[in-house]
Amino acid sequence: MAKKPAKRTTKAKATPTKRFKATPEGTADRQHLANVIQAGTGCSAKAAQETMNALIGTITSSLKKNQNVQLVGFGKFTVAKRAAHAGRNPRTGEAVRVKASKVVRFKAGQTLKRSV
């Protein structure tokens, strides 16, 4: 009698996910992010700092022009208008008029929501 061939199990290999270190307490977040960029890309510290500054500058200038900035999987930055309203001075309890203003809103993306 001939032997039956061994059964092969087809298990899907899990793709390893990159692990990033959280910002240590008491550390400047901006500097930590520059270090993460430097470690991840292998560029110089100055190039990593310039990259981060360019990213933040681009987001800021887009929001100044009332444009939305969407980073797929991370989230979406939008500009919202806040209407003028009556507020209260917490010390005196006196009614104060608060002017209309624009504020930045952030809505987390699905990938970010799932990871937290």
Sequence and secondary structure as in RCSB ss.txt:
>XXXX:A:sequence
MAKKPAKRTTKAKATPTKRFKATPEGTADRQHLANVIQAGTGCSAKAAQETMNALIGTITSSLKKNQNVQLVGFG
KFTVAKRAAHAGRNPRTGEAVRVKASKVVRFKAGQTLKRSV
>XXXX:A:secstr
                        TTS HHHHHHHHHHHHH   HHHHHHHHHHHHHHHHHHHHTT  EEETTTE
EEEEEEE  EEEE TTT  EEEE  EEEEEEEE HHHHHH 
